[in-house]
Amino acid sequence: MSSSSYSSSNPICRHGIPSNLEAVKKGNVSHERNFFRCSLWKTTNDCEFFKWEKDMYDNLSQKVEELNQKSQVMAEEKKLLVIKIKSKKMKILKMKNEIK
């Protein structure tokens, strides 16, 4: 038994539609634990989409951290490229002045 919540930001199942967020209502170790599953599971019974909410957000948190680290590396690379470009521009200006 579970309760259900739909949001367009929920993960997409193989049918291409947002899944439902549901909570386990059975009195076992998963009691009140949230999970996502296909919103058509009652009518089609052919979609095996299932994700625990915590696992999904843990994975997203890890991805965000990875992207933040990559962003920092790219920002440093950008600084280096800007310095190289300025250096090249100065060389070009120097060469132009020597030609005159």
A tleap script that builds the chain and sets N, CA, C and O, in Angstrom:
source leaprc.protein.ff14SB
mol = sequence {
  NMET SER SER SER SER TYR SER SER SER ASN
  PRO ILE CYS ARG HIE GLY ILE PRO SER ASN
  LEU GLU ALA VAL LYS LYS GLY ASN VAL SER
  HIE GLU ARG ASN PHE PHE ARG CYS SER LEU
  TRP LYS THR THR ASN ASP CYS GLU PHE PHE
  LYS TRP GLU LYS ASP MET TYR ASP ASN LEU
  SER GLN LYS VAL GLU GLU LEU ASN GLN LYS
  SER GLN VAL MET ALA GLU GLU LYS LYS LEU
  LEU VAL ILE LYS ILE LYS SER LYS LYS MET
  LYS ILE LEU LYS MET LYS ASN GLU ILE CLYS
}
set mol.1.N position { 0.839 -1.177 0.000 }
set mol.1.CA position { 0.000 0.000 0.000 }
set mol.1.C position { 0.884 1.240 0.000 }
set mol.1.O position { 1.879 1.281 0.724 }
set mol.2.N position { 0.545 2.252 -0.797 }
set mol.2.CA position { 1.350 3.472 -0.838 }
set mol.2.C position { 0.479 4.658 -1.209 }
set mol.2.O position { -0.591 4.506 -1.798 }
set mol.3.N position { 0.967 5.864 -0.846 }
set mol.3.CA position { 0.304 7.084 -1.291 }
set mol.3.C position { 1.085 7.607 -2.477 }
set mol.3.O position { 2.255 7.260 -2.638 }
set mol.4.N position { 0.467 8.444 -3.326 }
set mol.4.CA position { 1.089 8.825 -4.573 }
set mol.4.C position { 1.094 10.334 -4.764 }
set mol.4.O position { 0.162 11.027 -4.355 }
set mol.5.N position { 2.164 10.838 -5.398 }
set mol.5.CA position { 2.290 12.255 -5.692 }
set mol.5.C position { 2.920 12.422 -7.067 }
set mol.5.O position { 3.954 11.819 -7.356 }
set mol.6.N position { 2.303 13.239 -7.916 }
set mol.6.CA position { 2.776 13.461 -9.278 }
set mol.6.C position { 3.349 14.866 -9.386 }
set mol.6.O position { 2.792 15.816 -8.836 }
set mol.7.N position { 4.467 14.991 -10.099 }
set mol.7.CA position { 5.047 16.295 -10.408 }
set mol.7.C position { 5.766 16.180 -11.737 }
set mol.7.O position { 6.379 15.151 -12.021 }
set mol.8.N position { 5.700 17.219 -12.554 }
set mol.8.CA position { 6.374 17.177 -13.851 }
set mol.8.C position { 7.888 17.135 -13.696 }
set mol.8.O position { 8.596 16.852 -14.662 }
set mol.9.N position { 8.405 17.415 -12.481 }
set mol.9.CA position { 9.851 17.347 -12.258 }
set mol.9.C position { 10.298 15.966 -11.776 }
set mol.9.O position { 11.492 15.747 -11.569 }
set mol.10.N position { 9.363 15.033 -11.593 }
set mol.10.CA position { 9.723 13.669 -11.208 }
set mol.10.C position { 10.485 13.000 -12.343 }
set mol.10.O position { 10.338 13.407 -13.496 }
set mol.11.N position { 11.294 11.986 -12.051 }
set mol.11.CA position { 12.034 11.289 -13.115 }
set mol.11.C position { 11.086 10.711 -14.165 }
set mol.11.O position { 9.937 10.380 -13.874 }
set mol.12.N position { 11.593 10.599 -15.380 }
set mol.12.CA position { 10.806 10.108 -16.510 }
set mol.12.C position { 10.983 8.587 -16.638 }
set mol.12.O position { 12.102 8.077 -16.591 }
set mol.13.N position { 9.870 7.880 -16.799 }
set mol.13.CA position { 9.932 6.426 -16.993 }
set mol.13.C position { 10.099 6.119 -18.483 }
set mol.13.O position { 10.207 7.032 -19.301 }
set mol.14.N position { 10.120 4.842 -18.827 }
set mol.14.CA position { 10.337 4.476 -20.230 }
set mol.14.C position { 9.164 4.836 -21.142 }
set mol.14.O position { 9.301 4.806 -22.365 }
set mol.15.N position { 8.014 5.175 -20.558 }
set mol.15.CA position { 6.878 5.631 -21.365 }
set mol.15.C position { 7.042 7.097 -21.772 }
set mol.15.O position { 6.269 7.616 -22.577 }
set mol.16.N position { 8.061 7.760 -21.205 }
set mol.16.CA position { 8.308 9.163 -21.527 }
set mol.16.C position { 7.466 10.121 -20.712 }
set mol.16.O position { 7.311 11.282 -21.092 }
set mol.17.N position { 6.921 9.662 -19.604 }
set mol.17.CA position { 6.099 10.524 -18.746 }
set mol.17.C position { 6.677 10.551 -17.334 }
set mol.17.O position { 7.347 9.605 -16.919 }
set mol.18.N position { 6.421 11.637 -16.590 }
set mol.18.CA position { 6.932 11.702 -15.216 }
set mol.18.C position { 6.357 10.584 -14.352 }
set mol.18.O position { 5.184 10.227 -14.462 }
set mol.19.N position { 7.200 10.053 -13.507 }
set mol.19.CA position { 6.786 8.996 -12.583 }
set mol.19.C position { 6.041 9.585 -11.393 }
set mol.19.O position { 5.998 10.800 -11.202 }
set mol.20.N position { 5.461 8.699 -10.604 }
set mol.20.CA position { 4.802 9.116 -9.354 }
set mol.20.C position { 5.780 8.945 -8.201 }
set mol.20.O position { 6.571 8.002 -8.175 }
set mol.21.N position { 5.716 9.874 -7.244 }
set mol.21.CA position { 6.447 9.721 -5.991 }
set mol.21.C position { 5.487 9.085 -5.009 }
set mol.21.O position { 4.401 9.604 -4.756 }
set mol.22.N position { 5.897 7.960 -4.460 }
set mol.22.CA position { 5.029 7.224 -3.556 }
set mol.22.C position { 5.767 6.901 -2.268 }
set mol.22.O position { 6.997 6.947 -2.220 }
set mol.23.N position { 5.017 6.576 -1.229 }
set mol.23.CA position { 5.604 6.214 0.063 }
set mol.23.C position { 5.117 4.829 0.464 }
set mol.23.O position { 3.929 4.518 0.379 }
set mol.24.N position { 6.046 4.020 0.893 }
set mol.24.CA position { 5.694 2.676 1.359 }
set mol.24.C position { 4.870 2.815 2.630 }
set mol.24.O position { 5.261 3.525 3.556 }
set mol.25.N position { 3.740 2.143 2.672 }
set mol.25.CA position { 2.869 2.196 3.850 }
set mol.25.C position { 2.834 0.877 4.615 }
set mol.25.O position { 2.181 0.774 5.653 }
set mol.26.N position { 3.535 -0.128 4.104 }
set mol.26.CA position { 3.586 -1.416 4.800 }
set mol.26.C position { 4.425 -1.277 6.058 }
set mol.26.O position { 5.347 -0.462 6.111 }
set mol.27.N position { 4.113 -2.057 7.050 }
set mol.27.CA position { 4.856 -2.010 8.301 }
set mol.27.C position { 6.112 -2.853 8.256 }
set mol.27.O position { 6.261 -3.771 9.063 }
set mol.28.N position { 7.034 -2.566 7.321 }
set mol.28.CA position { 8.293 -3.305 7.253 }
set mol.28.C position { 9.465 -2.327 7.319 }
set mol.28.O position { 9.268 -1.159 7.653 }
set mol.29.N position { 10.667 -2.779 7.011 }
set mol.29.CA position { 11.854 -1.921 7.122 }
set mol.29.C position { 11.804 -0.718 6.174 }
set mol.29.O position { 12.482 0.282 6.410 }
set mol.30.N position { 11.020 -0.808 5.126 }
set mol.30.CA position { 10.893 0.302 4.171 }
set mol.30.C position { 9.712 1.218 4.489 }
set mol.30.O position { 9.398 2.109 3.699 }
set mol.31.N position { 9.061 1.019 5.617 }
set mol.31.CA position { 7.881 1.800 5.986 }
set mol.31.C position { 8.172 3.300 5.871 }
set mol.31.O position { 9.164 3.791 6.410 }
set mol.32.N position { 7.308 4.011 5.173 }
set mol.32.CA position { 7.394 5.459 4.959 }
set mol.32.C position { 8.565 5.880 4.076 }
set mol.32.O position { 8.831 7.075 3.949 }
set mol.33.N position { 9.254 4.951 3.476 }
set mol.33.CA position { 10.341 5.298 2.559 }
set mol.33.C position { 9.721 5.676 1.213 }
set mol.33.O position { 8.824 4.989 0.723 }
set mol.34.N position { 10.205 6.778 0.615 }
set mol.34.CA position { 9.657 7.264 -0.651 }
set mol.34.C position { 10.358 6.632 -1.848 }
set mol.34.O position { 11.553 6.336 -1.805 }
set mol.35.N position { 9.590 6.434 -2.912 }
set mol.35.CA position { 10.146 5.890 -4.145 }
set mol.35.C position { 9.372 6.433 -5.335 }
set mol.35.O position { 8.239 6.894 -5.199 }
set mol.36.N position { 10.001 6.372 -6.506 }
set mol.36.CA position { 9.356 6.752 -7.764 }
set mol.36.C position { 9.036 5.486 -8.530 }
set mol.36.O position { 9.825 4.541 -8.539 }
set mol.37.N position { 7.865 5.467 -9.182 }
set mol.37.CA position { 7.539 4.381 -10.099 }
set mol.37.C position { 6.641 4.912 -11.193 }
set mol.37.O position { 6.044 5.982 -11.072 }
set mol.38.N position { 6.557 4.142 -12.267 }
set mol.38.CA position { 5.769 4.527 -13.440 }
set mol.38.C position { 4.346 4.885 -13.021 }
set mol.38.O position { 3.715 4.161 -12.250 }
set mol.39.N position { 3.854 5.996 -13.530 }
set mol.39.CA position { 2.493 6.409 -13.179 }
set mol.39.C position { 1.434 5.544 -13.860 }
set mol.39.O position { 0.254 5.619 -13.516 }
set mol.40.N position { 1.850 4.730 -14.818 }
set mol.40.CA position { 0.907 3.834 -15.508 }
set mol.40.C position { 0.969 2.402 -14.997 }
set mol.40.O position { 0.364 1.510 -15.593 }
set mol.41.N position { 1.682 2.167 -13.915 }
set mol.41.CA position { 1.911 0.787 -13.464 }
set mol.41.C position { 0.617 0.024 -13.203 }
set mol.41.O position { 0.577 -1.192 -13.393 }
set mol.42.N position { -0.436 0.705 -12.773 }
set mol.42.CA position { -1.696 -0.004 -12.490 }
set mol.42.C position { -2.409 -0.444 -13.764 }
set mol.42.O position { -3.092 -1.467 -13.780 }
set mol.43.N position { -2.246 0.338 -14.835 }
set mol.43.CA position { -2.995 0.036 -16.062 }
set mol.43.C position { -2.197 -0.772 -17.080 }
set mol.43.O position { -2.766 -1.598 -17.793 }
set mol.44.N position { -0.889 -0.544 -17.157 }
set mol.44.CA position { -0.113 -1.249 -18.189 }
set mol.44.C position { 0.651 -2.441 -17.646 }
set mol.44.O position { 0.787 -3.457 -18.328 }
set mol.45.N position { 1.145 -2.329 -16.438 }
set mol.45.CA position { 1.910 -3.395 -15.788 }
set mol.45.C position { 3.085 -3.875 -16.650 }
set mol.45.O position { 3.531 -5.014 -16.515 }
set mol.46.N position { 3.589 -2.991 -17.549 }
set mol.46.CA position { 4.713 -3.394 -18.406 }
set mol.46.C position { 5.941 -2.507 -18.221 }
set mol.46.O position { 6.916 -2.637 -18.961 }
set mol.47.N position { 5.901 -1.617 -17.250 }
set mol.47.CA position { 7.035 -0.732 -17.008 }
set mol.47.C position { 7.653 -1.089 -15.660 }
set mol.47.O position { 6.967 -1.146 -14.640 }
set mol.48.N position { 8.944 -1.326 -15.677 }
set mol.48.CA position { 9.627 -1.710 -14.445 }
set mol.48.C position { 10.352 -0.544 -13.798 }
set mol.48.O position { 11.217 -0.745 -12.946 }
set mol.49.N position { 10.003 0.686 -14.200 }
set mol.49.CA position { 10.688 1.853 -13.643 }
set mol.49.C position { 10.453 1.932 -12.142 }
set mol.49.O position { 9.316 1.920 -11.672 }
set mol.50.N position { 11.560 2.013 -11.397 }
set mol.50.CA position { 11.494 2.111 -9.942 }
set mol.50.C position { 12.797 2.720 -9.450 }
set mol.50.O position { 13.876 2.268 -9.832 }
set mol.51.N position { 12.706 3.737 -8.610 }
set mol.51.CA position { 13.886 4.337 -7.984 }
set mol.51.C position { 13.515 4.800 -6.582 }
set mol.51.O position { 12.485 5.443 -6.381 }
set mol.52.N position { 14.366 4.465 -5.616 }
set mol.52.CA position { 14.184 5.022 -4.282 }
set mol.52.C position { 14.511 6.505 -4.351 }
set mol.52.O position { 15.490 6.900 -4.983 }
set mol.53.N position { 13.699 7.319 -3.708 }
set mol.53.CA position { 13.901 8.768 -3.741 }
set mol.53.C position { 15.279 9.149 -3.205 }
set mol.53.O position { 15.980 9.955 -3.817 }
set mol.54.N position { 15.667 8.582 -2.078 }
set mol.54.CA position { 16.956 8.920 -1.472 }
set mol.54.C position { 18.107 8.600 -2.413 }
set mol.54.O position { 19.029 9.402 -2.558 }
set mol.55.N position { 18.064 7.434 -3.055 }
set mol.55.CA position { 19.132 7.047 -3.976 }
set mol.55.C position { 19.228 8.027 -5.140 }
set mol.55.O position { 20.322 8.407 -5.559 }
set mol.56.N position { 18.074 8.427 -5.654 }
set mol.56.CA position { 18.066 9.349 -6.775 }
set mol.56.C position { 18.691 10.686 -6.388 }
set mol.56.O position { 19.500 11.236 -7.134 }
set mol.57.N position { 18.313 11.209 -5.217 }
set mol.57.CA position { 18.848 12.501 -4.803 }
set mol.57.C position { 20.299 12.406 -4.373 }
set mol.57.O position { 21.052 13.367 -4.532 }
set mol.58.N position { 20.712 11.256 -3.828 }
set mol.58.CA position { 22.130 11.061 -3.528 }
set mol.58.C position { 22.937 11.111 -4.811 }
set mol.58.O position { 23.993 11.743 -4.864 }
set mol.59.N position { 22.435 10.436 -5.860 }
set mol.59.CA position { 23.110 10.447 -7.163 }
set mol.59.C position { 23.143 11.853 -7.744 }
set mol.59.O position { 24.157 12.269 -8.305 }
set mol.60.N position { 22.048 12.584 -7.616 }
set mol.60.CA position { 22.011 13.953 -8.125 }
set mol.60.C position { 22.991 14.841 -7.374 }
set mol.60.O position { 23.665 15.673 -7.981 }
set mol.61.N position { 23.075 14.672 -6.064 }
set mol.61.CA position { 24.018 15.457 -5.270 }
set mol.61.C position { 25.448 15.190 -5.714 }
set mol.61.O position { 26.262 16.109 -5.802 }
set mol.62.N position { 25.746 13.930 -5.993 }
set mol.62.CA position { 27.081 13.563 -6.470 }
set mol.62.C position { 27.351 14.213 -7.828 }
set mol.62.O position { 28.440 14.740 -8.056 }
set mol.63.N position { 26.373 14.180 -8.724 }
set mol.63.CA position { 26.536 14.789 -10.049 }
set mol.63.C position { 26.743 16.294 -9.936 }
set mol.63.O position { 27.577 16.859 -10.642 }
set mol.64.N position { 25.991 16.947 -9.055 }
set mol.64.CA position { 26.147 18.387 -8.849 }
set mol.64.C position { 27.558 18.703 -8.365 }
set mol.64.O position { 28.183 19.652 -8.837 }
set mol.65.N position { 28.052 17.915 -7.433 }
set mol.65.CA position { 29.410 18.113 -6.927 }
set mol.65.C position { 30.438 17.949 -8.045 }
set mol.65.O position { 31.370 18.746 -8.158 }
set mol.66.N position { 30.266 16.915 -8.869 }
set mol.66.CA position { 31.178 16.703 -9.999 }
set mol.66.C position { 31.143 17.884 -10.952 }
set mol.66.O position { 32.189 18.337 -11.417 }
set mol.67.N position { 29.938 18.391 -11.252 }
set mol.67.CA position { 29.811 19.537 -12.153 }
set mol.67.C position { 30.420 20.791 -11.546 }
set mol.67.O position { 31.028 21.589 -12.260 }
set mol.68.N position { 30.268 20.975 -10.242 }
set mol.68.CA position { 30.885 22.125 -9.581 }
set mol.68.C position { 32.406 22.057 -9.692 }
set mol.68.O position { 33.060 23.068 -9.946 }
set mol.69.N position { 32.965 20.864 -9.502 }
set mol.69.CA position { 34.413 20.707 -9.624 }
set mol.69.C position { 34.879 20.983 -11.049 }
set mol.69.O position { 35.886 21.661 -11.255 }
set mol.70.N position { 34.153 20.461 -12.030 }
set mol.70.CA position { 34.500 20.714 -13.432 }
set mol.70.C position { 34.393 22.193 -13.746 }
set mol.70.O position { 35.222 22.737 -14.476 }
set mol.71.N position { 33.379 22.848 -13.201 }
set mol.71.CA position { 33.196 24.285 -13.420 }
set mol.71.C position { 34.381 25.075 -12.873 }
set mol.71.O position { 34.840 26.026 -13.505 }
set mol.72.N position { 34.876 24.685 -11.704 }
set mol.72.CA position { 36.035 25.360 -11.113 }
set mol.72.C position { 37.276 25.170 -11.983 }
set mol.72.O position { 38.044 26.110 -12.192 }
set mol.73.N position { 37.468 23.958 -12.487 }
set mol.73.CA position { 38.605 23.686 -13.369 }
set mol.73.C position { 38.487 24.531 -14.632 }
set mol.73.O position { 39.469 25.120 -15.083 }
set mol.74.N position { 37.286 24.589 -15.201 }
set mol.74.CA position { 37.079 25.368 -16.419 }
set mol.74.C position { 37.303 26.859 -16.174 }
set mol.74.O position { 37.824 27.553 -17.047 }
set mol.75.N position { 36.922 27.355 -15.016 }
set mol.75.CA position { 37.135 28.761 -14.684 }
set mol.75.C position { 38.635 29.056 -14.625 }
set mol.75.O position { 39.080 30.102 -15.096 }
set mol.76.N position { 39.408 28.145 -14.051 }
set mol.76.CA position { 40.864 28.324 -14.000 }
set mol.76.C position { 41.462 28.273 -15.409 }
set mol.76.O position { 42.345 29.062 -15.746 }
set mol.77.N position { 40.969 27.332 -16.227 }
set mol.77.CA position { 41.456 27.244 -17.608 }
set mol.77.C position { 41.120 28.509 -18.379 }
set mol.77.O position { 41.916 28.973 -19.197 }
set mol.78.N position { 39.945 29.068 -18.121 }
set mol.78.CA position { 39.546 30.313 -18.784 }
set mol.78.C position { 40.503 31.442 -18.411 }
set mol.78.O position { 40.913 32.220 -19.273 }
set mol.79.N position { 40.856 31.533 -17.135 }
set mol.79.CA position { 41.794 32.571 -16.696 }
set mol.79.C position { 43.119 32.446 -17.436 }
set mol.79.O position { 43.683 33.444 -17.884 }
set mol.80.N position { 43.616 31.213 -17.563 }
set mol.80.CA position { 44.867 30.990 -18.271 }
set mol.80.C position { 44.767 31.379 -19.744 }
set mol.80.O position { 45.690 31.969 -20.306 }
set mol.81.N position { 43.642 31.043 -20.357 }
set mol.81.CA position { 43.441 31.395 -21.769 }
set mol.81.C position { 43.358 32.908 -21.958 }
set mol.81.O position { 43.883 33.437 -22.938 }
set mol.82.N position { 42.716 33.594 -21.047 }
set mol.82.CA position { 42.630 35.057 -21.129 }
set mol.82.C position { 44.030 35.665 -21.047 }
set mol.82.O position { 44.353 36.599 -21.781 }
set mol.83.N position { 44.848 35.132 -20.156 }
set mol.83.CA position { 46.227 35.620 -20.029 }
set mol.83.C position { 47.002 35.369 -21.325 }
set mol.83.O position { 47.736 36.243 -21.787 }
set mol.84.N position { 46.845 34.185 -21.912 }
set mol.84.CA position { 47.529 33.867 -23.172 }
set mol.84.C position { 47.071 34.789 -24.291 }
set mol.84.O position { 47.884 35.254 -25.091 }
set mol.85.N position { 45.774 35.054 -24.347 }
set mol.85.CA position { 45.236 35.934 -25.390 }
set mol.85.C position { 45.799 37.340 -25.235 }
set mol.85.O position { 46.192 37.963 -26.222 }
set mol.86.N position { 45.840 37.841 -24.016 }
set mol.86.CA position { 46.399 39.173 -23.770 }
set mol.86.C position { 47.862 39.228 -24.189 }
set mol.86.O position { 48.320 40.206 -24.781 }
set mol.87.N position { 48.581 38.167 -23.872 }
set mol.87.CA position { 49.990 38.101 -24.249 }
set mol.87.C position { 50.148 38.126 -25.768 }
set mol.87.O position { 51.006 38.837 -26.292 }
set mol.88.N position { 49.332 37.361 -26.468 }
set mol.88.CA position { 49.387 37.322 -27.935 }
set mol.88.C position { 49.024 38.681 -28.522 }
set mol.88.O position { 49.650 39.128 -29.484 }
set mol.89.N position { 48.015 39.343 -27.949 }
set mol.89.CA position { 47.630 40.678 -28.431 }
set mol.89.C position { 48.771 41.663 -28.260 }
set mol.89.O position { 49.019 42.496 -29.132 }
set mol.90.N position { 49.461 41.568 -27.138 }
set mol.90.CA position { 50.587 42.474 -26.897 }
set mol.90.C position { 51.706 42.214 -27.900 }
set mol.90.O position { 52.338 43.154 -28.383 }
set mol.91.N position { 51.955 40.938 -28.217 }
set mol.91.CA position { 52.977 40.607 -29.207 }
set mol.91.C position { 52.599 41.160 -30.575 }
set mol.91.O position { 53.448 41.688 -31.294 }
set mol.92.N position { 51.338 41.038 -30.928 }
set mol.92.CA position { 50.858 41.549 -32.215 }
set mol.92.C position { 51.016 43.062 -32.270 }
set mol.92.O position { 51.473 43.597 -33.280 }
set mol.93.N position { 50.644 43.759 -31.201 }
set mol.93.CA position { 50.798 45.220 -31.159 }
set mol.93.C position { 52.269 45.618 -31.280 }
set mol.93.O position { 52.614 46.574 -31.973 }
set mol.94.N position { 53.117 44.874 -30.599 }
set mol.94.CA position { 54.556 45.153 -30.659 }
set mol.94.C position { 55.064 44.979 -32.086 }
set mol.94.O position { 55.835 45.802 -32.580 }
set mol.95.N position { 54.627 43.893 -32.756 }
set mol.95.CA position { 55.040 43.644 -34.124 }
set mol.95.C position { 54.530 44.747 -35.056 }
set mol.95.O position { 55.250 45.182 -35.955 }
set mol.96.N position { 53.287 45.201 -34.841 }
set mol.96.CA position { 52.738 46.273 -35.672 }
set mol.96.C position { 53.549 47.550 -35.502 }
set mol.96.O position { 53.827 48.254 -36.473 }
set mol.97.N position { 53.926 47.844 -34.260 }
set mol.97.CA position { 54.720 49.046 -34.010 }
set mol.97.C position { 56.103 48.945 -34.634 }
set mol.97.O position { 56.645 49.953 -35.087 }
set mol.98.N position { 56.690 47.745 -34.667 }
set mol.98.CA position { 58.004 47.559 -35.287 }
set mol.98.C position { 57.927 47.738 -36.785 }
set mol.98.O position { 58.879 48.214 -37.405 }
set mol.99.N position { 56.800 47.362 -37.378 }
set mol.99.CA position { 56.636 47.496 -38.838 }
set mol.99.C position { 56.548 48.965 -39.231 }
set mol.99.O position { 57.029 49.336 -40.301 }
set mol.100.N position { 55.951 49.807 -38.401 }
set mol.100.CA position { 55.766 51.227 -38.729 }
set mol.100.C position { 57.036 51.922 -38.758 }
set mol.100.O position { 57.077 53.124 -39.017 }
savepdb mol mol.pdb
quit
